[in-house]
């Protein structure tokens, strides 16, 4: 299997990433833009997501949305988009012979959007948002709640879709202003993966995006220092379970500690044989769902453990998770655990060569913020990590004065949760001398 990667900049400043994968039978066209809720104000919160919805209402060349979608579907595709806190992505798969159509539709809808039926989309968005709130309109989404606690009043704390109040305030002028500021050549990356050629991708992208205004990349203000832990935020929600999220401020992907932290995450949770699911779910049956992950931005990151469990198990789940995290702070992981984590990293990168989505996400999405490392370099970085580095990064980041807990569930068990978190120092151990708390720019 082969991958030939090409990075080009068109005369108008638009960056184009071509990922030639002749072994595949389908292509994927993606357009990445450096704008999301992080680039909004409190008054316009939700405008990036609102704009995403409106793009699919048609464009200058394709004013009929049914015709626009039919053109893409005829070449094996389906139009889609997503908005996050720091970027957006628009994409469609397609047959390699349909590359021209896919690029022309995406290029026109992003370069010359009709931006019609604003009120219809406002109504749809307000209905979508009901998924994150309870019957009284309170936010019960643990991820939203954690970001609010960690980053407020910084824009990283804003909800991606906005609030009902902010979405109702957004006017057409706000949408146009946001579009004109961020949808410019220097702020987008077009990435195409599949059985395609660099020559064809450059020629067709240049034509498809010829109407895109010239402009520079967006920038962001750095996030504030994280709150001192241990802290807890509990939203009483009359459900039969607790949703828990333990969070630690971490580092971005290009930080020197990132390779060790990624492998540590795999030691802790990368299948049922890894430490956290084995200790909490398989051995003791305390939770029916448990996940450990990393969320990264270009200037900060988060190490998170999420779980769902019965109220009477909530405090035990928190204690068991903290105990397992304390073990990797105190002791070296085994040579076998590190070997498996490195092998798993390599295998999944090999699998990514079969996935146009994985390829476009890494080489296209990352390019919005920095130069993405080739896969062989990522494997070499993983292989260079030692057991001592895993322990050291755990000691620096997984500390009792850094931990926070978001809990959504009934009143039952809340006192036990607070008590378990107050004993975080007992399970995790003290922070090492001279430990530096992650902050903006680390």
N, C-alpha and C positions, 0 to 999 in steps of 0.2 A: 504494500500500500504506500502511496506517495502523496506528499503535500508540497506544492510549490506556492510560496506566499510572495505576493507583490504588493508594494505600497507606493501609491502615486498621488500626486497633487495636480488637479486640473488647473488650467490657466486662471480660472475664476476663484481658486483657493479651496475648492471642494476636495476632500481627501477620499481616496478610493482604495479599498483593500480587496484584492483578488486572491482567492484561495482555490487554486487549481487542484481538484481531486478527481482525476480521470477514472478512478475505480468506482465512483458512485454513479447512480442512475437518476438522481434527482438533484436539482439545484435549489438554493435558498437565496433570496434577495432580501437584505436587511438595510434599514436606514436608521442610524443612531444619532440622537440629538442631545446635546448637553443642556437640558432644561427639565426641571421637575418642581416639586413643591419647595425644594430648597432655594429656588430662584424666585420665589413669590414674596409678597408682603402679607401681613395678617388680613388686610382688607381684600386682597385678590387671591387668597389661598384657595386652591382648586382650579385656577385658570389653566394650568398646563394640562390637567386631565380633561377639562372642559374642551379645550382645543383639540385634544386627541379625538374626542367623540365627533367633533364637527368636521374633521378631515374626511370622514367616511360619508359625508352628506353630498359629496360631489366636487367637481373641479371645473375649470374652464373648458377643457377638452371632453370631460365626462360629466356633464351636468346631471345626467340620469344615473342615479346610483345603482339601479338594477343593471343597466348596461355596463357600468364600470366593473361591478362584481362579476358579471357574466364573462367579460373579456378575460379576467384573471382565472376564473374557474375553468374556462375552455382549455387553458394550458396547464391544468392540473393544480392550480393554486387556490388560495383563499386569503383575502386581505385580513390583517389583524394588527393590533397595536397594544402597547402597554406603557403606562407612565409610572415612574418610581420617584423616589425623593430627589435623585440627582441626575436622572436622564430619562429619555423616552426611546422607544424602538417601534418601528413600523416594518412589517415583513410579510412575505408570502413565499411558500414553496412554489416550484414550477418545474415543468419539463425543461430540459436544457434547450430544446428548440423554442421554448416560449420566453426566453430571457428578455427579448425586446419588449414584449407586451408587459411583463411584470415590471420592468424598469420604467416604461412609459407611464403606466398607471400610477405607480408610487411617486415618480417624479412630478407628475402633474398635480396630484392631490396635495403634495407638500409645497410645491412652488406656486400654484395658482388655485388655492382652495376657494370654494364658493362661500363657505362659512354661513350657510343658510339654516333655517329651522332651529334657531337658537333656543326658543322656548320649549320646543319638543325635547331637545337634548337636555335642557335644564331639568325638565320633569323626570326624564329617565335617570339622570344622575342622582336626583334627590331620592328616588326609589332605591337605587343601588345602595345608597348610604345607610339605609335601614338595616342592612346586614351587620353593621358594626355597633349598633346601639340597642339598648333595651326598650321596654315599653314606655319608659319615662324620658327617652331621648339621651340617656347617659352612655358614653362610650364604654363598651365592654370588650374591646379588642386589645389583648395583652400587648401586641406590638405597638399599637398607637400609644397606649398608656406608658409603656417603657420609654419611648422616644420623647414624650412630653416631660417625663421626670428627668431624663438624662440631659436634654438639650434646651429646654425652655429658658429664655424666650427666643432662642436662635431658630431660624427657619427649618433646621433639621427636625424640630419638634412638631412641625405642621403635619396634619393629615394629608395624604396624597390627594384624596378627592375633595379636600376642604371640609368645611362644616356646613350644615344647612343654612346658617346665617350668611356665611361668606359666599356660597354658591348663589344664593338669592340676590346678593348685592352685585355680582359680576355683570357688567354691561358689555355691549358689543365693542365699545371703545377700549375696554380693558383687554378683550380678546385680541383685537387688532394690534394693540400696542405690544402685547406679549409676543405675538407672532412675528411682528416686524423686528423685534429686538433679538429673538433667539433663532428663528428659522432663516439663517444666513449661511453662506458657503463655509465660513471658517468654524462654524459650530456644529457641522454635520459630518458624519462618516458613512459612506456607502460601502457595505461589505457583501460580497457575493461568493458563495462556496458551491462547488459542484463540478461537473464535467464541462467546464467553461474555459475560455482562454482570456488572458490579460488583454489582448488586443480588442476582442469583442466587448469585454466589460467596459473598458475605457471609452470606446467609441459610443456605445449605447448609453452609458451613464452621462457622458458629456452632452449628448443630445437631449436626454430625458430631463436633465436638471439645468438646462440652459437658461431658464427663466428665474432660477433661484437668486435672490439678491445677494450681492457681495457683502460680507461682514466678518467680524472677528469672533473668536471663541468667547463663550461666557466665562465668568469667574465667580468665585464664592467667597464669602467671609468665613474665617475659621470658626469652628465650634468652640463653645466655652469649656473650661475645665470641668470634668465630671463631678457630680456631688460626692461627698464623702460617705462611705458606707460604714456599717451595713444599714441600708435603708429599705423600707417596705411601703408599698402602696397597695391597698386592698379596696376593691370595688365590690360592695355587697350585691350579689346577683342570685336571685332565687332559682338556681339550677340544682340538679342532683349531683354535680361534680364540681371540682375545682380545676381551673386552668392556671398553671403556674409558669412564670418565666424568671429564671435567675440570670442576671446579666452582669458582665464585667467589662469595663472599658478595655479595648485592645488596640491593635495597630493596623494600619493599612497594608495592602498586599505587597507593596514594594519595600516595606520596612525590613531591616536585617533580621528581626525576630520572626518574620512571617513564615518562612519554611518550617521552622521548629514548631510554631503554633499550629500550622496546618496538620503536621504529623501528630501532635499531641491530641488534636481534635479527633483524629482517626483512632488513636489508641483508646480514647474515651468512648467514642460512639461511631462505629463504622460497620455495623452488623451486630447480630445477636451474640457473637463471641467477644465483643469488646466490653470494656469495663462497666460503663454506666448501665446499658440495658441488661447486662448479665446480673449486676448487683441489685438493681431496683425492680426490674420486670421479671426476668427469668427465675432468679433465686427466691425473691420474696413476694412477688405478685402485688407490689404496692401501687403500681400505675399500669394502665393499659396502653399508654402512649408516652414515649419519651424520646426526645431528639436533642442533639447537641450540635450547634452550628456556629459559623462565623459570618458576620455581615460586615462588609468593608466599604468604605468610601475612600476617595483619593487622599484624605487627610486624617482619617480616624477609622476606628473599627470597633466591633463588639463581639465578645465571646458569650454565647447564650446557651442555656439549657432550658428546654420547655418540657412540660409534663401535663398530663391530664389524669385525674384520679378522684376517688371518692373522698368526701370531706374528712372522714375519720382517718384517712391515710396521708393527708396533705403534709402535716408536720413531719411525719416519718420520711416522706419522699424528699423533703428539703434536707433533712439530716443525712440521709443516705447519700444524696448527691454531694453534699459538702464533705462527707467522709471520703468519698472516692477522689474528689478533687484534692483533698488534703494528702492522700496517699502519693499522688504524683508530684506534690510539692516537697514531700519529705524524702521519698525514695526514688531511686532510678527505676525506670521501666525496664522490663526484661529485654535482652537482646532479641528474643523472638518477637516480642511485641513491636519493637522498632523495625525489625526486618519486614514483618507483615505490613506495617503501615507504609513503608517505602515501596514495597511491591504493589500494594493496592494503588498508591499514587501513580505509579508507572502504568499499571494495567488500565486505569481509568483514562489516562492521557492517550493511551493507544486506542481505547474505545472511541475517544473524541474524534479520531481520524475518520470514523464512520458516521459522524454526526455533523451535518452542515450547521445545525443550530449551535452546537458547542464551539465549532470553529469560528463562526461569525461572532458569537458572544465574546470569546476571548480576544480575537485579533481585531474585531471591529469595535465592540463596546469599550474595551480597555483603551483603544487608541483615542477615545474622546479626552482622556486625562493624561496618558503617558504612553511610552513605547512598550508594547507587550512583549514579554520574553518568549522566545521559541520553546516548544515543548522539550527538546533535549536539555536546554538550560534549566528548566524547571525540574527535570529528573535529576540532573547533577546537583542542584541545590538541595534536593531531598536526601540524596545519598550522602551528602556531606554533613548532615545533622547527626550529632552524637546524643547518647542518652543523657549526658550531663547538660547539654543545651536544652533538652526537653524539660528537665527538672528546673533549670534556671529560669526559663521563660514562664513556667508555671508559678514559680516563686515571685517573679516580678509582676505578673498580671492577675493571678487567681488569689487575691488577698482579701482578708476580712474587711479592710477599710475601703475596698473597691466594690464589694458585692452589693447588688440591689435585687429586690424581689417584687414582682408584680403578681398579684393574686386576684382572680375574678371568680367569685363563688359565694356560697351562703355564709352567714355569720358563724355557723358551726365550724370550728377548727381554726378560726382566725387568731385566737389567742395563742394556740399552740404553734402556729406559723411564726408569730412574732417572737415567741420564746426560742424556737429553733434557730431563727436568724440571729437572735442576740447571742447565741452560743457559737456563731460562725468562727470566732477566733479559736475556740476549743478544737474544732474539726480541721480548720485550715492551717492553724498555726500562725505565728506573728509574721508581719511583713519583714523582709530582710532589711538590714541597715542600708541606708542610702538608696532605697527603692525609689524609682522615679514613676510617678503616676502618669499614665498616658494623657496627653492633652493635644491641643490643636497643633498640627504640623509634625507630630512624632511619627 
